[in-house]
C-alpha cells in the first residue's frame, strides 16, 4: 500500500469514567502515532481523515443522507445517485475520497489513469 487513509478518531464518548477515557485516548493516540511513524519509515503516505459523517456520505457522488443509518442496516443506498454498496465498504471509500485518493474497485484494481497523491 502506497498510501493509507485512517480516521482521526477521538474516543471521548467511549468511556464513562475519566480514568478510562484517558486510557482510551492514550491507546488510540499511541496507535495513531505508531501508524504515522511506520508510514514515514517505509515511505508511505498516511492521511488522517475527519470521521464525521463517513457512514452518511456517498462514496460515489458525495451526497449526504438525511438520516443516520441504524447499526442493523448493513447496506448503504444513496438517495441522490442510487448507488448501493455494503455499509462496511462505503465508509472506507468515503475516507479515501476525503484523503484525495482514488479508491480501488471491487477487484482491487484502480481505474486506468488514477494517480495517487503524496502526503502533505
OpenMM code with the backbone's topology and positions (N, CA, C; nanometers):
from openmm import Vec3, app, unit

residues = "UNK UNK UNK UNK UNK UNK UNK UNK UNK UNK UNK UNK UNK UNK UNK UNK UNK UNK UNK UNK UNK UNK UNK UNK UNK UNK UNK UNK UNK UNK UNK UNK UNK UNK UNK UNK UNK UNK UNK UNK UNK UNK UNK UNK UNK UNK UNK UNK UNK UNK UNK UNK UNK UNK UNK UNK UNK UNK UNK UNK UNK UNK UNK UNK UNK UNK UNK UNK UNK UNK UNK UNK UNK UNK UNK UNK UNK UNK UNK UNK UNK UNK UNK UNK UNK UNK UNK UNK UNK UNK UNK UNK UNK UNK UNK UNK UNK UNK UNK UNK UNK UNK UNK UNK UNK UNK UNK UNK UNK UNK UNK UNK UNK UNK UNK UNK UNK UNK UNK UNK".split()
positions = [
    Vec3(0.0836, -0.1179, 0.0000),
    Vec3(0.0000, 0.0000, 0.0000),
    Vec3(0.0883, 0.1244, 0.0000),
    Vec3(0.0675, 0.2099, -0.0981),
    Vec3(0.1465, 0.3321, -0.1070),
    Vec3(0.0922, 0.4421, -0.0178),
    Vec3(-0.0363, 0.4414, 0.0065),
    Vec3(-0.0992, 0.5444, 0.0880),
    Vec3(-0.2071, 0.4813, 0.1750),
    Vec3(-0.2246, 0.5373, 0.2934),
    Vec3(-0.3229, 0.4852, 0.3880),
    Vec3(-0.4093, 0.6012, 0.4357),
    Vec3(-0.5384, 0.5798, 0.4380),
    Vec3(-0.6309, 0.6785, 0.4944),
    Vec3(-0.6956, 0.6157, 0.6167),
    Vec3(-0.6900, 0.6875, 0.7287),
    Vec3(-0.7451, 0.6358, 0.8535),
    Vec3(-0.8188, 0.7489, 0.9248),
    Vec3(-0.9220, 0.7134, 0.9990),
    Vec3(-0.9978, 0.8149, 1.0725),
    Vec3(-0.9111, 0.8788, 1.1798),
    Vec3(-0.9232, 1.0079, 1.1934),
    Vec3(-0.8581, 1.0811, 1.3024),
    Vec3(-0.9547, 1.0743, 1.4207),
    Vec3(-0.9643, 0.9552, 1.4777),
    Vec3(-1.0667, 0.9207, 1.5762),
    Vec3(-1.0361, 0.9800, 1.7126),
    Vec3(-1.1358, 1.0379, 1.7754),
    Vec3(-1.1235, 1.0945, 1.9104),
    Vec3(-1.2314, 1.0287, 1.9971),
    Vec3(-1.1928, 0.9342, 2.0837),
    Vec3(-1.2885, 0.8478, 2.1543),
    Vec3(-1.3499, 0.9069, 2.2803),
    Vec3(-1.3856, 1.0326, 2.2827),
    Vec3(-1.4367, 1.0964, 2.4039),
    Vec3(-1.5643, 1.0304, 2.4574),
    Vec3(-1.6461, 0.9771, 2.3702),
    Vec3(-1.7752, 0.9231, 2.4125),
    Vec3(-1.7674, 0.7766, 2.4546),
    Vec3(-1.6550, 0.7106, 2.4401),
    Vec3(-1.6474, 0.5668, 2.4654),
    Vec3(-1.6410, 0.5306, 2.6134),
    Vec3(-1.5774, 0.6122, 2.6934),
    Vec3(-1.5553, 0.5762, 2.8328),
    Vec3(-1.6428, 0.6592, 2.9263),
    Vec3(-1.6906, 0.5958, 3.0322),
    Vec3(-1.7761, 0.6635, 3.1289),
    Vec3(-1.6948, 0.7395, 3.2337),
    Vec3(-1.5833, 0.6822, 3.2783),
    Vec3(-1.5034, 0.7485, 3.3808),
    Vec3(-1.3864, 0.8238, 3.3173),
    Vec3(-1.3346, 0.9214, 3.3883),
    Vec3(-1.2239, 0.9997, 3.3329),
    Vec3(-1.0975, 0.9155, 3.3201),
    Vec3(-1.0767, 0.8187, 3.4104),
    Vec3(-0.9589, 0.7330, 3.4023),
    Vec3(-0.9660, 0.6441, 3.2776),
    Vec3(-1.0816, 0.5850, 3.2526),
    Vec3(-1.0987, 0.5012, 3.1344),
    Vec3(-1.0867, 0.5844, 3.0069),
    Vec3(-1.1379, 0.7068, 3.0105),
    Vec3(-1.1294, 0.7962, 2.8952),
    Vec3(-0.9835, 0.8290, 2.8645),
    Vec3(-0.9058, 0.8582, 2.9682),
    Vec3(-0.7637, 0.8889, 2.9494),
    Vec3(-0.6891, 0.7679, 2.8935),
    Vec3(-0.7228, 0.6488, 2.9406),
    Vec3(-0.6583, 0.5270, 2.8914),
    Vec3(-0.6928, 0.5038, 2.7442),
    Vec3(-0.8190, 0.5239, 2.7081),
    Vec3(-0.8597, 0.5071, 2.5687),
    Vec3(-0.7923, 0.6106, 2.4799),
    Vec3(-0.7874, 0.7356, 2.5256),
    Vec3(-0.7191, 0.8410, 2.4500),
    Vec3(-0.5719, 0.8067, 2.4290),
    Vec3(-0.5066, 0.7575, 2.5340),
    Vec3(-0.3650, 0.7236, 2.5252),
    Vec3(-0.3420, 0.6070, 2.4293),
    Vec3(-0.4268, 0.5048, 2.4356),
    Vec3(-0.4107, 0.3879, 2.3490),
    Vec3(-0.4314, 0.4246, 2.2019),
    Vec3(-0.5365, 0.4990, 2.1735),
    Vec3(-0.5635, 0.5372, 2.0351),
    Vec3(-0.4580, 0.6357, 1.9854),
    Vec3(-0.4152, 0.7266, 2.0732),
    Vec3(-0.3090, 0.8198, 2.0359),
    Vec3(-0.1786, 0.7484, 2.0054),
    Vec3(-0.1437, 0.6477, 2.0861),
    Vec3(-0.0210, 0.5709, 2.0629),
    Vec3(-0.0297, 0.4914, 1.9326),
    Vec3(-0.1470, 0.4353, 1.9048),
    Vec3(-0.1655, 0.3602, 1.7803),
    Vec3(-0.1523, 0.4527, 1.6598),
    Vec3(-0.2150, 0.5689, 1.6668),
    Vec3(-0.2072, 0.6668, 1.5581),
    Vec3(-0.0624, 0.7102, 1.5360),
    Vec3(0.0091, 0.7389, 1.6454),
    Vec3(0.1480, 0.7818, 1.6362),
    Vec3(0.2348, 0.6727, 1.5725),
    Vec3(0.2145, 0.5480, 1.6146),
    Vec3(0.2909, 0.4357, 1.5586),
    Vec3(0.2612, 0.4177, 1.4102),
    Vec3(0.1347, 0.4316, 1.3716),
    Vec3(0.0971, 0.4175, 1.2307),
    Vec3(0.1644, 0.5245, 1.1450),
    Vec3(0.1616, 0.6490, 1.1927),
    Vec3(0.2239, 0.7589, 1.1183),
    Vec3(0.3754, 0.7389, 1.1103),
    Vec3(0.4378, 0.6978, 1.2208),
    Vec3(0.5826, 0.6744, 1.2212),
    Vec3(0.6217, 0.5606, 1.1277),
    Vec3(0.5463, 0.4516, 1.1289),
    Vec3(0.5771, 0.3390, 1.0405),
    Vec3(0.5554, 0.3775, 0.8940),
    Vec3(0.4518, 0.4572, 0.8681),
    Vec3(0.4298, 0.5055, 0.7323),
    Vec3(0.5460, 0.5905, 0.6852),
    Vec3(0.5925, 0.6796, 0.7709),
    Vec3(0.7066, 0.7656, 0.7365),
    Vec3(0.8325, 0.6821, 0.7161),
    Vec3(0.8555, 0.5846, 0.8044),
    Vec3(0.9738, 0.4987, 0.7967),
    Vec3(0.9800, 0.4220, 0.6654),
    Vec3(0.8637, 0.3758, 0.6190),
    Vec3(0.8587, 0.2946, 0.4977),
    Vec3(0.8184, 0.3742, 0.3735),
    Vec3(0.8157, 0.5070, 0.3849),
    Vec3(0.7881, 0.5914, 0.2682),
    Vec3(0.6437, 0.5865, 0.2214),
    Vec3(0.5514, 0.5664, 0.3137),
    Vec3(0.4094, 0.5613, 0.2792),
    Vec3(0.3397, 0.6873, 0.3269),
    Vec3(0.2420, 0.7320, 0.2542),
    Vec3(0.1631, 0.8485, 0.2940),
    Vec3(0.0498, 0.8020, 0.3840),
    Vec3(0.0371, 0.8634, 0.5015),
    Vec3(-0.0719, 0.8329, 0.5943),
    Vec3(-0.1577, 0.9584, 0.6057),
    Vec3(-0.2832, 0.9469, 0.5664),
    Vec3(-0.3762, 1.0591, 0.5693),
    Vec3(-0.4730, 1.0411, 0.6851),
    Vec3(-0.4778, 1.1376, 0.7769),
    Vec3(-0.5751, 1.1353, 0.8863),
    Vec3(-0.6991, 1.2090, 0.8392),
    Vec3(-0.8130, 1.1402, 0.8410),
    Vec3(-0.9378, 1.1911, 0.7846),
    Vec3(-1.0377, 1.2188, 0.8959),
    Vec3(-1.1073, 1.3299, 0.8861),
    Vec3(-1.2129, 1.3637, 0.9812),
    Vec3(-1.3224, 1.2569, 0.9718),
    Vec3(-1.3552, 1.1893, 1.0832),
    Vec3(-1.4514, 1.0795, 1.0780),
    Vec3(-1.5981, 1.1226, 1.0705),
    Vec3(-1.6258, 1.2510, 1.0786),
    Vec3(-1.7652, 1.2966, 1.0794),
    Vec3(-1.8380, 1.2582, 0.9508),
    Vec3(-1.9502, 1.1933, 0.9668),
    Vec3(-2.0432, 1.1596, 0.8578),
    Vec3(-1.9875, 1.0615, 0.7543),
    Vec3(-1.8846, 0.9837, 0.7881),
    Vec3(-1.8327, 0.8882, 0.6893),
    Vec3(-1.9355, 0.7804, 0.6566),
    Vec3(-2.0246, 0.7491, 0.7504),
    Vec3(-2.1257, 0.6471, 0.7225),
    Vec3(-2.2493, 0.7060, 0.6553),
    Vec3(-2.2577, 0.8392, 0.6489),
    Vec3(-2.3761, 0.9028, 0.5895),
    Vec3(-2.3509, 0.9587, 0.4497),
    Vec3(-2.2234, 0.9710, 0.4089),
    Vec3(-2.1902, 1.0267, 0.2782),
    Vec3(-2.1782, 0.9169, 0.1743),
    Vec3(-2.2086, 0.9516, 0.0500),
    Vec3(-2.1964, 0.8583, -0.0618),
    Vec3(-2.0548, 0.8668, -0.1179),
    Vec3(-1.9904, 0.7520, -0.1355),
    Vec3(-1.8542, 0.7499, -0.1882),
    Vec3(-1.8520, 0.7861, -0.3361),
    Vec3(-1.9621, 0.7650, -0.4065),
    Vec3(-1.9646, 0.7926, -0.5496),
    Vec3(-1.9907, 0.9398, -0.5798),
    Vec3(-2.0962, 0.9975, -0.5215),
    Vec3(-2.1331, 1.1352, -0.5578),
    Vec3(-2.1100, 1.2357, -0.4454),
    Vec3(-2.0865, 1.1897, -0.3226),
    Vec3(-2.0593, 1.2793, -0.2110),
    Vec3(-2.1822, 1.3329, -0.1401),
    Vec3(-2.3011, 1.2933, -0.1836),
    Vec3(-2.4246, 1.3406, -0.1199),
    Vec3(-2.4357, 1.2833, 0.0209),
    Vec3(-2.4953, 1.3593, 0.1109),
    Vec3(-2.5121, 1.3162, 0.2491),
    Vec3(-2.6554, 1.2699, 0.2702),
    Vec3(-2.6702, 1.1559, 0.3371),
    Vec3(-2.8030, 1.1040, 0.3698),
    Vec3(-2.8696, 1.1972, 0.4707),
    Vec3(-3.0005, 1.2024, 0.4670),
    Vec3(-3.0742, 1.2917, 0.5560),
    Vec3(-3.0858, 1.2355, 0.6979),
    Vec3(-3.0642, 1.1050, 0.7129),
    Vec3(-3.0720, 1.0430, 0.8452),
    Vec3(-2.9567, 0.9435, 0.8613),
    Vec3(-2.9155, 0.9234, 0.9839),
    Vec3(-2.8081, 0.8280, 1.0121),
    Vec3(-2.8597, 0.6855, 0.9944),
    Vec3(-2.7729, 0.5973, 0.9443),
    Vec3(-2.8099, 0.4573, 0.9300),
    Vec3(-2.8102, 0.3903, 1.0669),
    Vec3(-2.9065, 0.3045, 1.0897),
    Vec3(-2.9062, 0.2232, 1.2107),
    Vec3(-2.7962, 0.1186, 1.1983),
    Vec3(-2.7425, 0.0719, 1.3094),
    Vec3(-2.6386, -0.0298, 1.3028),
    Vec3(-2.6885, -0.1592, 1.2393),
    Vec3(-2.8191, -0.1828, 1.2460),
    Vec3(-2.8751, -0.3039, 1.1856),
    Vec3(-2.8833, -0.2934, 1.0329),
    Vec3(-2.8778, -0.1725, 0.9789),
    Vec3(-2.8802, -0.1529, 0.8331),
    Vec3(-2.7394, -0.1743, 0.7797),
    Vec3(-2.7195, -0.2782, 0.7029),
    Vec3(-2.5855, -0.3137, 0.6553),
    Vec3(-2.5602, -0.2682, 0.5123),
    Vec3(-2.6599, -0.2127, 0.4448),
    Vec3(-2.6443, -0.1670, 0.3077),
    Vec3(-2.6690, -0.0174, 0.3003),
    Vec3(-2.5769, 0.0548, 0.2361),
    Vec3(-2.5925, 0.1987, 0.2150),
    Vec3(-2.6523, 0.2199, 0.0763),
    Vec3(-2.7601, 0.2955, 0.0694),
    Vec3(-2.8229, 0.3308, -0.0579),
    Vec3(-2.8293, 0.4821, -0.0673),
    Vec3(-2.7675, 0.5383, -0.1712),
    Vec3(-2.7659, 0.6832, -0.1904),
    Vec3(-2.8975, 0.7267, -0.2537),
    Vec3(-2.9613, 0.8260, -0.1927),
    Vec3(-3.0873, 0.8756, -0.2477),
    Vec3(-3.0638, 0.9698, -0.3650),
    Vec3(-2.9425, 1.0236, -0.3781),
    Vec3(-2.9137, 1.1182, -0.4873),
    Vec3(-2.8768, 1.0471, -0.6174),
    Vec3(-2.7814, 0.9527, -0.6105),
    Vec3(-2.7358, 0.8877, -0.7346),
    Vec3(-2.7806, 0.7430, -0.7468),
    Vec3(-2.8361, 0.6865, -0.6401),
    Vec3(-2.8864, 0.5494, -0.6456),
    Vec3(-2.7804, 0.4431, -0.6212),
    Vec3(-2.6592, 0.4813, -0.5853),
    Vec3(-2.5527, 0.3837, -0.5598),
    Vec3(-2.5896, 0.2970, -0.4399),
    Vec3(-2.5636, 0.1682, -0.4525),
    Vec3(-2.5897, 0.0735, -0.3446),
    Vec3(-2.4596, 0.0007, -0.3161),
    Vec3(-2.4184, 0.0000, -0.1895),
    Vec3(-2.2965, -0.0707, -0.1516),
    Vec3(-2.3075, -0.1135, -0.0059),
    Vec3(-2.2316, -0.2162, 0.0311),
    Vec3(-2.2309, -0.2558, 0.1716),
    Vec3(-2.1791, -0.1399, 0.2569),
    Vec3(-2.2378, -0.1217, 0.3708),
    Vec3(-2.2006, -0.0121, 0.4600),
    Vec3(-2.0521, -0.0151, 0.4949),
    Vec3(-1.9976, -0.1362, 0.5136),
    Vec3(-1.8579, -0.1516, 0.5522),
    Vec3(-1.7610, -0.1242, 0.4378),
    Vec3(-1.8103, -0.1079, 0.3169),
    Vec3(-1.7249, -0.0709, 0.2035),
    Vec3(-1.7450, 0.0749, 0.1648),
    Vec3(-1.8632, 0.1288, 0.1885),
    Vec3(-1.8899, 0.2681, 0.1532),
    Vec3(-1.8090, 0.3631, 0.2412),
    Vec3(-1.8075, 0.3396, 0.3719),
    Vec3(-1.7396, 0.4297, 0.4651),
    Vec3(-1.5889, 0.4396, 0.4376),
    Vec3(-1.5163, 0.3287, 0.4188),
    Vec3(-1.3738, 0.3419, 0.3855),
    Vec3(-1.3512, 0.4112, 0.2514),
    Vec3(-1.4414, 0.3905, 0.1569),
    Vec3(-1.4289, 0.4586, 0.0276),
    Vec3(-1.4453, 0.6092, 0.0454),
    Vec3(-1.5366, 0.6507, 0.1336),
    Vec3(-1.5543, 0.7932, 0.1631),
    Vec3(-1.4249, 0.8494, 0.2221),
    Vec3(-1.3613, 0.7729, 0.3122),
    Vec3(-1.2357, 0.8195, 0.3725),
    Vec3(-1.1264, 0.8345, 0.2676),
    Vec3(-1.1186, 0.7406, 0.1728),
    Vec3(-1.0186, 0.7507, 0.0664),
    Vec3(-1.0428, 0.8739, -0.0201),
    Vec3(-1.1688, 0.8998, -0.0530),
    Vec3(-1.2021, 1.0171, -0.1334),
    Vec3(-1.1660, 1.1445, -0.0582),
    Vec3(-1.1988, 1.1510, 0.0706),
    Vec3(-1.1657, 1.2690, 0.1521),
    Vec3(-1.0151, 1.2906, 0.1620),
    Vec3(-0.9383, 1.1825, 0.1582),
    Vec3(-0.7925, 1.1927, 0.1652),
    Vec3(-0.7328, 1.2317, 0.0306),
    Vec3(-0.8163, 1.2386, -0.0735),
    Vec3(-0.7675, 1.2749, -0.2061),
    Vec3(-0.7127, 1.1573, -0.2843),
    Vec3(-0.7490, 1.0369, -0.2440),
    Vec3(-0.7031, 0.9160, -0.3115),
    Vec3(-0.8157, 0.8591, -0.3973),
    Vec3(-0.7798, 0.7813, -0.4973),
    Vec3(-0.8790, 0.7166, -0.5818),
    Vec3(-0.9001, 0.5758, -0.5281),
    Vec3(-1.0205, 0.5455, -0.4757),
    Vec3(-1.0420, 0.4117, -0.4207),
    Vec3(-1.0364, 0.3044, -0.5285),
    Vec3(-0.9802, 0.1899, -0.4925),
    Vec3(-0.9752, 0.0768, -0.5837),
    Vec3(-1.1137, 0.0163, -0.5960),
    Vec3(-1.1399, -0.0472, -0.7084),
    Vec3(-1.2683, -0.1121, -0.7303),
    Vec3(-1.2780, -0.2440, -0.6561),
    Vec3(-1.3831, -0.3195, -0.6826),
    Vec3(-1.4076, -0.4454, -0.6121),
    Vec3(-1.2967, -0.5465, -0.6379),
    Vec3(-1.2318, -0.5369, -0.7529),
    Vec3(-1.1261, -0.6305, -0.7867),
    Vec3(-0.9913, -0.5882, -0.7297),
    Vec3(-0.9874, -0.4740, -0.6587),
    Vec3(-0.8622, -0.4274, -0.6015),
    Vec3(-0.7740, -0.3552, -0.7020),
    Vec3(-0.8301, -0.3198, -0.8172),
    Vec3(-0.7539, -0.2535, -0.9222),
    Vec3(-0.8099, -0.1136, -0.9417),
    Vec3(-0.7225, -0.0144, -0.9438),
    Vec3(-0.7672, 0.1222, -0.9670),
    Vec3(-0.8030, 0.1397, -1.1139),
    Vec3(-0.8987, 0.2268, -1.1424),
    Vec3(-0.9313, 0.2558, -1.2817),
    Vec3(-0.8095, 0.3121, -1.3537),
    Vec3(-0.7991, 0.2876, -1.4835),
    Vec3(-0.6850, 0.3373, -1.5591),
    Vec3(-0.6785, 0.4886, -1.5512),
    Vec3(-0.5577, 0.5405, -1.5370),
    Vec3(-0.5396, 0.6855, -1.5278),
    Vec3(-0.5467, 0.7382, -1.3870),
    Vec3(-0.5751, 0.6538, -1.2880),
    Vec3(-0.5852, 0.7000, -1.1498),
    Vec3(-0.4464, 0.7174, -1.0915),
    Vec3(-0.4231, 0.8302, -1.0291),
    Vec3(-0.2930, 0.8592, -0.9693),
    Vec3(-0.3080, 0.8797, -0.8197),
    Vec3(-0.2057, 0.8389, -0.7458),
    Vec3(-0.2042, 0.8632, -0.6022),
    Vec3(-0.1376, 0.9967, -0.5764),
    Vec3(-0.1890, 1.0686, -0.4799),
    Vec3(-0.1294, 1.1964, -0.4418),
    Vec3(-0.0427, 1.1741, -0.3197),
    Vec3(0.0673, 1.2465, -0.3104),
    Vec3(0.1586, 1.2335, -0.1978),
    Vec3(0.1012, 1.2983, -0.0736),
    Vec3(0.1631, 1.2680, 0.0380),
    Vec3(0.1189, 1.3251, 0.1659),
    Vec3(0.1579, 1.4712, 0.1753),
    Vec3(0.0783, 1.5449, 0.2479),
    Vec3(0.1063, 1.6879, 0.2658),
    Vec3(0.2043, 1.7099, 0.3767),
] * unit.nanometer
topology = app.Topology()
chain = topology.addChain("A")
for resn in residues:
    res = topology.addResidue(resn, chain)
    for name in ("N", "CA", "C"):
        topology.addAtom(name, app.Element.getBySymbol(name[0]), res)
